Amino acid sequence: MDINYRLGIDIGGTFTDAIVTDSQGRVVATLKTPSVADAPEQAIFNALEQLQASGVNTSEIDLFVHGTTLGVNTLIERNGAVTGLLVTRGFRDVLEIRRLRLENTTNLYGDKTQPLVPRQLVKEINERQLADGSVLTALDKDELLAAVEELVQQGITALAISFLHAYANDGHEVLAEQLIREHYPQLFVCRSSAIWPQQREFERTLATVMNAYVGERMGSYFKRLQAGIGRYGVSATLLSTMSNGGMMTAARAAAEPVRTLLSGPASGVIGATYIAEQAGISQVVTFDMGGTSVDVALIDKEPAYSTENQVGDFPVIIPAVDVTAIGAGGGSIAWVDSVGVLKVGPRSAGARPGPACYNRGGRQATTTDAYLHLGILQADRFLGGQMQLYPELAEQALTRLGNQLGLDATQTAQAILDVATANMYAQFSPLMARKGVDPRDFTLLAYGGAGPMHAFLMAREVGIRKVLIPPSPGTLCAMGCTVANLRNDFVFTFHKSSGRLAAGELEAQYALLEQQGRKWIEEEASGGVGLGGTYVIYSADMRYEGQAFDLEVTLTRAETADPEQAKAKFHRQYESVFGISQPEAEVMFVNLRASIVGLLPSKPAAALPRAADNTKPAEERKITFDGTEHLAKVLSRQQLGTDSRVSGPAIFEEYDTTVFIPPGFEVYTDANGNIIGEAEL
């Protein structure tokens, strides 16, 4: 498929980012436009209008991929549909009981999380299947319909079905769904065996409930978006990014929105992976700093994935790119605690009222105010000059805060940056230790609106010697949308010891998973998405018999056909993680997994077009940093050639971000337009 234009859009809480690439892979347009909280699709329409005004023929967009925070925000803000839940008799409190596990073992007074479905909207149904999939008690159809009628009378508009052991036999759930759709077509209905058929009753039920809770709102949003883009001549199939870094059609996303909850951070990591690959760097720590927090992920040739992610108060069992939120963001509020210690975050000023320097009513000092007061941000060049900042308001906020600390405004601004960096370091170091890596061996790849401004401070604190700032870092999540592939994950709860496997049994189950995956990819591609090929990734959750926790082991096709090879690989991986193994012990295959990937035929280049004025001399600006006044060079990325280097302090001003190079680092650009910073010896 020849692609004229690819459009990637990422809808954030403050800004909606867009990036367009042409058929040669060149980035032809990037933009940021304010998000519209009540109507997220309107920000996309605004972006399309701006693209048309800039000369992009939107009717020539052949691939349109976007990510949205609508689903995750609906969960966090708890403003989703009134949702009912059907469970097997005796399991009404599955959402109340949860895991009976303290999230913080040092806090015995943690608040209990309120479930998305209140107990009065959970109905028990007479039916029972056993763990082997056999039926103990048939589904009582009359009771089912009576329960649904009662829920409808109580005002539900969405319904989740999660019966015991439905992962082993989906018969009762399928029958229940059919009956409900026949009698109550107005309801948004989903069942656990379709959403994520894995053993672990609470997590499976929760994933299904979350899907129902956000599904109605997401479905309505996608319908409005699909109808609206036609007014701009866009006829491309609308695609949505997923938490696993892949993408699927918007129609599928509307039915299974739970798979999109972490799509925003995942898109950024996928974009960062592509940038790192283009730059020839295999080991990367991503540093995505926005207005509220910093998202960090580890890339060792490929992104790390996790089945233990958290969205707000809720664990998510469905595989997602492993991203961890740490530290403070550009809008994080600085304050003094009861004993006079300066703190930064976790509260954020957001977009409104925003930092004090926005002149939107905010009076509390933030990290953005600190950067502006120190001279690192320029008041009339923020967001490419489209947004004026007010230094006097920043100074007033810093002075008020400084009076509580016995510091002047400049000292307070530096203290805010120091505390924000220390917060990040305090969470970053243990995180890297748990992952078993030394961050000094990795390159810090920074993006997001505030990431490039703070990345070198973080690298200096941690001891990372190399930093990469990609082209258009403020829109990297949108760029990640354009380089993602079709991808979906499938699971089968096997739960068998290696000593009790029949000949060919393991291979047969993997063949069924692959068959599901290839059917899915065929359906998704049938909407007009051309593919350059497909492949399957196999893995298994494995453990020694008697253990309670699993290791996910990636397997080759040959290893899925030979349990002994799979066992040997598990022993090696177990020893590498824990330092010991038991080669003579039997191994339990708990869950079998397969991920199907459909490759897009081509990928855009990372480099932005270079301006012709790269010989223009750099400006100079007086800044204060680390308590000392400096004369910093101020220039654009285009002014830094591949054969020249600039030492800090230096500031690179761009439309979507500001890059700050402190003393002690030297920077240059590579052939792809990346700014590469290295610690000076």
N, C-alpha and C positions, 0 to 999 in steps of 0.2 A: 504494500500500500504506500503510495507516494503521499507524503504529508506536506502540505503547504505551510501551515502554522500549527504549533502546539501551544495550547494555553494551559497554564497551571495557576490555580488560585488557592490560597490558604486564608481561611476566615479566622481571624484571631479575635480576642476580646476587645482590643482597641483599634487595630487596623486590619483591613483586608488587603493582602498582598497578591499581586499578579505578575506573571512573567510570560513573555511570548518568545518562542524560538521559530526560526524559519526552516525551510527544507534543507539548508546547508548546515543546520545545527547552531547557527549564530543567534545570540540573544538580541532581539530587535527592540524589545520594550520591557521595562519594568516600572511598576508603580505601586504606590500605597494609597489607599483611600480609607476614610473612617468607616469602621464597621457600624452596622445598624442593628442594635440589639433586638428590637421588636420584629424586624423583618430582615434576616440575614441575606436573603436573596437580593435585596435592594442594593447592597454594597457591590454585588457582582454586576448588576445592571449598570451601576455608576462606573465601575471599572471598564465595562465594555464601551460605554460612551466615551470615556477618556481615551481608550485605545483607538477608537474610530477617529477621534479628534487628532490623535498623533500620527495618523496615516496608516494604521493597520486595518486591512480589509477583513473584518470579522467573519464575513461569509466564507472566507477561505480557511477557517479553523477546522481542521480535520480530527484533532484529538483535544478533548476538553476534560481535564482531570482536576478535581478540587477536593479539598479537605475542609472540614468544618468542626468547630467546637460545640455545635448546637447540642449534640447528644450528651457530651460530658457535662456541659453547663446545666442541662436539664436535670441531670442526676444530682449535681452538687447543689443546685438551687432548689431542688425538690419541687419543681413545678410541672411535672409530667402528667400523664393521663391518670384518672382514677382507675386503678388496676385491681382486678380480682385474681385469685389463684385457686386452682383445683389440685388437690393432693390425694394420695391414698389415705384411706381411713386410718387414723392413728398417728398421722404425721402433720397435723395442723400447725405445730409449733416449729417447723423446720427452720423458718426464718428467724424466730425468736431465740432458739437455742444456739444457733450458729455453730461455732467450734468449741465453745466453752474454753477459749484460750485467751490469756491476757496479751493484748497487743504490746503493752509496755510492762515487762515483768517487775519493774521497780516501782510501779504505780498501782497500788491496790484499790484506788478509788476512781478508776476510769469510768467515764459515763458509758452507759449501754447505748449502742447505736439503734436508732429507731428504724424498723424495717420499712421498705418502700410500700409494702402492702400491710395495712393494719389487720389485726387478728380477725376482726369481724368480717373482713372481705376474703378470708381463706375458708374454703369449703372442702370437707372431706367426702370422698366418693368411695362407695363399696367396689373395690377391685383389688386384686393382688397378684403380682407376678414374682417369681423367685429369682435368685441371682443367676440361675442357669437359663433364664428366659421362659421357663415353663409357667403355665397359668394355674394359680391356686384358686383364685376367685374371679369369675367372669365380671366384666364391666356392667354395672347396673345402669342401663341407658335412661330409665325413667328418673332415677335419682339424679343422674347427671343433669338432665334438662331442667329438673325442678331447682337444682342448686344454681344453675346459670340464670334462670328466671329471677330467683331471689336476688342474685348479685346485680342483675340489670335494674331491678326495682330500687336497689341501693345506690344506683347512679354510676356503675362502672362503664367505661368505654373501651377498655382493653382487658384481655384475659390471658393468663399464662397457665399452661397445663404441665405439671411435673409429677408423674407417677413413679412409684418405687420401682427400681430396676428397669426403667424404660430404655436405658442404654443397651440392655441385653435383648429386649423384645419391645419394639415400638408399637405393637398391635393395638393396645388399648388407647394409647395417645392418639394414634392416627384415626381410630374410630371416633374418639371423643371430638377431635377437631372437625371431622366431617359432619357430625351431628350438629355441632354448635354453628358451623358456617351455614348449614341449611336453615336453621331456625333463627339465627341471630346474625345475619350478614353485615349488620352495621358495626359489629365488634372487630377490633384488631385482635386477632388470635394467634398465638404461637405456642409451640410445644417443645419440651426440652430435648427430645430425641432428634429434632431437626436443628436446634440451635447449637447444642454441644453434648453429644451422647457419651459422656464419660462418667464412670463411677465416682462418687463423692456427691451425696445427695444435696447437701447445702449449697455447694458451689454451682452445681448444675441447675438447681432450682433458682438460685440468685441470678445467674446469667439469663435465664428465661424471663424472670420477672423484670430485670433491667431492660431487656429487649422490648417487652410489652409496654413498659413504663414510658420509654422514649419513642416507641415506634410510630404512634399516631402523629406526634408532632413532626418527626423526621419525614414521614410519608407525605404529609401536607406540604412541608417545605420543598421536597423534591418535585412535587407536582407543580408548585408555583414557579420553581426555578426552570423546569423543563419547558413550561409554557412560555415563560418570559424571555428566554434566550433566543427564541425564534424571531422575536421582534428586531433582533440585531443581526439576523441572517445566519445565526449559528445553527447548523443542522447536524453537527457531530453528535454521536452517542455520548450522553453525559455519564462520566465515570466518577467514582468516589474512592478516595484512599482509605486504607484499612489500618488497624492497629498493628498488623504484622508487616507493614511496609509495602504491601501489595496494593492492588486496586481491583474494584469490581464495578459493575454497572450500577447506576443510581437506583434502578428498579430493584436490584437485589439488596442494595444498601437500605432501601426503604423497608424491606421485609426483615432484614437482619441488622438493624442499626447497632446492636451491641458490638459488632465487629469493627465499628468505626470510632469507638470511644477515644482511643489514644492515637488517632490518625495524624493529628497535627504534629506532635513530637516525633512520631515515626517517620513522617514525610521528611522532616529535617534531617534525621539520621540517614535516611536513604540518599538524600541529596549530598550529605557530607561524605558518605561512602563513595559515591560517584566522583566527587571532587578529589578525594584522597587517591582513588585509583588513577585518575587522570594525571595527578601530580607524582605518581610513583611512590606513594607512601602507604604502607600496609597497616601500621599500628597508630591508631588515632583515639584521642579522647575528645568527644564533642563537647562544646561549651555554648549552649543556647541560652542567652540571657535576654529576657524580656522585661516587662514592667513589674512583674511580681516575684519571679523566681528564676533560678538557673536550672536548666535541664541538662543532665550529663549522661552520656552513653559511651560505651566502650566498643571500638571497632578493631578487630584483629583480622584483617582481610575482609571479614564479613561482620555485620552487626550481631551482637549477642541478643538472644531471645529469652523470654521468660514466660512462665505460666502462673506466676505469683505477683502480678501487678496489682496496683491499688488505684481505684478511682474514687476520690472522696473518702467516704467511710467504708467502701465496699471492695472486697477482693474480686479479681477477675481471672477466671481460670483459662480463658481462651488465649492462645499464644499471641504475644505482642512483642515488638521491639523493646528491649530492656532499657528503659529510660528512668532515671532517678532525679527527683527535684531536690535541689540543695540551695541553701543561701538565700540571698536577697536579690531583687531586681532593680531596675532603674527608677521605679516609682515607690520603692520601699521607704517607709517613714522612719526617720530617726527620732528616738525618744530617750528619756532618762528614767530608769526604774526607781523603785522606792529607796534604794541604798545609794543612789547617785551614780550608777554605772550607765554609760551610753550603750544603747541597743539600736540595731537597725533591722526593721521588719519584725515579725512576718506581715504586719498590716501594710497594705499598699494604698497609695493615693489614687491608683487607677488612672483612667483617662479624664474622669470628672469626679471631684474637682481637679485632680491631678497634682503634680508638684506645685509649689508656691510660684515658681517662675512661669507657669502656664497662664497665670492671671485668670483663673477660672474659679476662684474662691478658696483654693487650698492655702492653708497658712502654715502647715507643718513642713519642716525641712525634709528633703529626700536626697537620694544619691544623685539624682539629676541636678538638683539645686547645687550640690557640692561641686559637681563637674563644671557647671556654669560659672560659679563664683571663682574657681581656681583658674579659669581661662581656657579650660580644655574644650568646652563647648563655646561656640560663637552665637550670640543672641540672635543675629539676623540671618543665620545660615542653617537653622535647624530645619530638617525635612526639606532640604534643597531650597531653603528660603521661603517655603510656603507657610511656615509657622513662626511667629515672632515670640521670642522669650524675653523675660523681664528681669535683668540682673538685680535691680534694686529690691524686688520682691524676694528673690532668693537670699540676698544679704540680710534682709529684715528677718526672715525665718531662721536663718543660721544664727543671727545675733540673739534672738529670743532663746534658742536652744543653748547657745554658748553661755548665756548668763547663768544657766543652771549648772554649768560645768566649770565656770571660771575661765572660759576661753573666748577669744575673739572669733569673728565670723570665719576668717581664713583657717585658724587652727581647728575650728569645729568642722569645717568642710573636709580637711585632711583626716580628721579623726573618723568621720563617717566612712570615708573610703577604706581606712585601715580596718575598722570594725566589720564592714561588709566583706572584705577580703578574708578576715580571720574567721567569720562565720562559714564562708565557703570552704576554707581549708579544714576547719574542724569536722565538717561532714564529708569532705572529699577524700581525705586520707584514709579513714576507716573503710569507706566504700571501696577504694582501690585495693586495700588489704584483703577485704572479703572476697574480692574477685581474683586475688592471687597475682596481681601485676604490680610492677614498679612503674609509676607514672613517668619517671625520668627517661624511660625507654620509648615513650610515646610522644607524638606531636599533638599539641592542643589546637583543635580546629574550631574557630570561634565564629558564631553567626547570631542572628537575632538583632533587634534594634540596638541593644546595649552591649552585646557580647564583645565586639571588637574594641570597645572603649575600655573594658575591664580585663580583657583576656591576658594582657602582658603582666598586669598586676598579680593575677592568679598564678601565672606561670612562674613569676619571680618568687612567689611565696612557696609554691610546691616544689620548685626545683626543675621544672620542665624547661628544656633548653631551646625548643623549637615551637613556633606558633605559626599557623596558617590562617589567613583571612581570605576567604573566597571572593570572587567578584559578586557584587550585589548581595552582601551577606544578610541584609535585612529582609530579603525575599527568598532565602535559601529553601525554606519550607515549601514555598510555591514551586521552586525549581525541582524539588524532590518529587512533586506530583508528576512532572513531565518525564522523569527518568524511571519511575516505578514500573513494575511489571504486573500483569495479572497474577494473583497468587491467592491460594486458599489452603487451609489446614484441615485435615481430617484425622479422627481419632477412633480407636476401637479398644474398649476395655477387655483385655485378654485374660489376665490374672491366672497364669498357669506356670507351674514350676518346669524348669528345663527337663527335669527327670520324668515328667508325665506327658511330654509332647508326643503326639502321633507323627509318623513320617509324613513330611510335606505340609503339616498343619500350619506352621508359622508362615511359610511361603504363600499358602492359599489365602490366609487372612490379609497379608500385604497386597496380594493381587486384587482382592475386593476393595481395599482402600484406594489403590491406584485406579481402579475402574470408576469409583465414585469421583475421584479427582478429575479424570479425563472427561467424564460426562459434564462436570461443572465447567471446565475450561471451554468445552465445546459450546455450551449454552451461552456463556459470557461473550465469547468471540463472535457468536452468530449475529450480534447486534451491529456489526460493522467494524469491529476492532481487528485489524490484521495482525497476525503473529509471525515472528521469525523463527519459531520453534518452541518446544516444551521440554521440560524435564521434571523429575520427581526426586524429592529429598526424603529419605526414610530414616526413622529413628524409633527408639523404644525406651519407655520408662522402665528401668530395671533395678533390682535390689537383691540382696541376699535374703533367703527365707527367714522370716521372723523379724525383719527390720520394718520400720514404719515410714521411712523416707526413701525417695527414688533418686537415681541419676538418669538423666536423659542421655542416651548413647546414640550418636549418629551412625547409621549402618549403610554399607554399600548394598547394591542389588544382590551380590553373591552372598553377603552375610545374612540377608533376610531369608535366604534359601537354606542356610546351614546354621542351626542353632549353636553348634559348637564354636564356630567362628565368632558369632555374636557374643557368646559367653566369654571367650578369650578377650575380646575387645572391652567388655565390661570390667573384667578383672584388671586390665591395664589402666583403664580410666579411674577405677576406684582407688588403685594404688597411687596414681598421680595426684589425686585429690586428698586422700587421707593418710598416705604413707604406708599402708598395709593392704593386703588382699588375702583372700582365701580361695585359691585356685581349685581346691578339692570340693568346695561347697556348691550346692545347687543354687541356681539363680532363678529368681521369679521375673517373668515378663508380665508387667502390670498393665501398661497401655502401649499399644502399637500406634505409630503416627506416620502420616505421609503428607507432605506439602507439595502441591502441584504448582508449577511456575510456567506461565506463558510469556515468552520474551517478546517485547516490542521490537520491530524490525530494525530500528536505528535509534540512536540517542543523541541529544544535542551536545554541542561543545560547551565547555564551561566559560570560555573567554568572552568578555564583552568587547565590542568594537573599540579600538583605541582611537583617542582623539589625536588630531594632528599637532596640537600645541604642547607636546611633551618636552619641549626645550624651554618652555616658559620658566623663569626663575621662581623658586619658592618664596612665599611670604614669610614673615617672622612675626611671632606674637609672644608677648610676655605672659608667662604662666607661673603659678606657684605650685610646687609639688615637693612632697617630703620636707616641707618647712623651708624650702629654698626657692628663690626666684630663678627662673630659667628663661632663655630666649629660645623658643621652640620654632622649628621650621614647620610651615603650614603649606601643604600642597595637595594635589589630587593624585589618584592612583596612576593616571595617564602620564603624569610628570616624572614618574619613577621608572626608568628603563630597566631592561633585563641586564644591562651591563653596568649599572650604577648601584651604589649602596648608600643608604642614609642611616646615620646613627641617631638614637634618641637623645634628647626629647624631640619628638616630631608628631605632627598631627595630620592625618589624612581625612579630608572632609569629602563625604559622599552624599548622594541624595538620600539614602536610606539609613546611614549610620555615620559615626565618627570613629576613626581608628586612632587610638592613643599609644604611642611608642615611648615608654619611659626611658630614662638613662639606663645604660647597661645592655641595650638591645640594638642590633643592626638589622635593617630590612632591605629587601630587594623584591622584584617581581619575577615570576617564572613565565614560561611561554604561554601559559593558560591565563595569565592575568592575575594569579594569586599573589597576595602580599605574603612573603615568607620572612619571618622574624627569627633571628638566632641570637642567643645570649653571647655577648662579647667575652672573650677570654681575658 
